[in-house]
């Protein structure tokens, strides 16, 4: 920031000196030549920061510890939404085979690479579907690739 401030100040000083010099120059060919020289000085002062570009640091990396709370929150929210949508897909599969579930819960995990995956799906079905447990598990696995544990509501 100090370099920018110094550059702007030098531009202002250059402009002030050049405007005074232009007023003091006599008319004629001397003024034209001097005007050319003053223009070159102005251009050089404008280009002064270019020589310092090699020294600038464009590293915008962020410390992982600074973003950890946001990353954790985003992972939890993604996992929660993923579980909700997977439960909806399971419900659609059950509807297709004529089964209504009392409860569908999907447990998700996040691996070290940040990918969300389903660790377990639990389906609680009504008592009348007791003879369809294998068919329900098979349908969910074949259509969605999700292994499901089906239990019967005894109540």
Secondary structure, DSSP 8 states (H G I E B T S, - for coil): -HHHHHHHHHHHHHHHHHHHHHHHS-SSHHHHHHHHHHHHHHHHHHHGGGGGGGG--------HHHHHHHHHHHHHHHHHHHHHHHHHHHHHHHHHTT--EEEEEEEEEE-TTS-EEEEEEEEEE-GGGGGGHHHHHHHHHHHH---EEEEE---
